[in-house]
Amino acid sequence: MTTTPDRKALIKLATEYWRLLKLAERIVAEMQSDRMASMAAQLRYSMSRLSTICAESGLKLIGYDREPYAPNLPVTVANADETEFSGELIVERTVEPTIIADGQIVAMGKVFLKQKV
């Protein structure tokens, strides 16, 4: 499958927008404010719109937050050098989503791992 320049641009844009939404979600989760609920709702809506728009172009974005880690996940591990991995691991945070187009991986995700406790 060849990726057109337009699809490559959409993949880059979707990745950056996804990262921005995830950052905003973490910030909102730490807020102590009356506006937190409305901000969280807006973020969920924006993520839903991103998924819909990507789906219209045949793209699917996948995050792995809090899921068990397996070596065959289509991701690179951002903290592989920093963490001694033994026992069960989980994805602490997805930094970049895995992107699938027409059933094929077009962009590997990036994750941080931690020991399962």
N, C-alpha and C positions, 0 to 999 in steps of 0.2 A: 504494500500500500504506500503510495507516495503522499506526502503531506504538502498541500499547496501553501504558498506564501500567506494567503488569507487565513488558512487554518492555523498555521504556525503563529501568526499574530494573535488569533483568538485564544490559542493555548497559553501564550505568554500573558495576555491580558487577564484571562480567567484565573491563572495562578496568582498574579499580583492582587487581584480583587479578593480572591479567597483568603490570601494571607492577611490583607487589611481587615476583612471581616472577623477573622479569628483573633487578631490582636484586639480589636474593639470588643469582642466578646469577653476576653480575659479582663480588660479594663472595667467593663460594666459589671462583671462578677465581683470585683473588688470594691465597687462603689457602695456608699451608704447614702442613698438619696431616694426621694419620692419619685424621681424621674427614671429610676433604674428599670422599672417594669416596662415603661413605654419604649425606652431605648433598647431593651432586650427584644421586645416584640418587633421593632424596626429592623434589628439585625437578623432575626429569624426570617422576616419577610425578604430582606435583601439577599440572604443566602438561598432562599427558595427561588427568587427571580434569577439568580445566577445559574442555578441548576437547570431551570426551565430554558433559559437562553442557550446554555451549552447543549442541552439535549436537542434543541431544534437544529443544531449543527452537527449532531451525532457524537457529542462529547459527554463523557461522564467523569465527574470529579469524585475521588474517593479519599477520605480521611480515615485514620486508624486510631484516634485518641482512645486510650484506655482499653484497647484490644490486646489480646495475647500476641506476642511477637513470634513469628516463624521465619526462618532464613529464606523461605521462598516468597515472602511478601515482595511486591514490586516497589521496593523503597531502598534508599541508601540511609545508613545510620549516621547521623550527624555527630554523635558523641561516642563513636566506636573506640577512639583512642583514649577517652577519659574514663571509661567505665569498664570494670572487670566483670565480665558477663559469666555468671554461673547460676544454675537453677533456672527457674521460670522468669521470663522477661515480659514486660508489657510496654506498649507504646505510651510513653508519658505525654507526648505532644507531637502532632503532625505539623511540620513547618511548611511543607509544600504538599499538595495533594498528588496522588497518582492520577494521571489522566488517560482514559481509555477512549479510543475512537474506532468505531466500527469493529469492536471486539478485540482490538490490538492496543497494547500499551504504547502511547506516544510520548509520555513524560513520566519518568520515575518520581515517586514521592520522596520526601525527606522527613525523617522522624528522629526524635530523641527517645531513648529507651531508659527504663529503670527496672530494678528488681521487683518482682511481685512480692508483696508482703501479706 
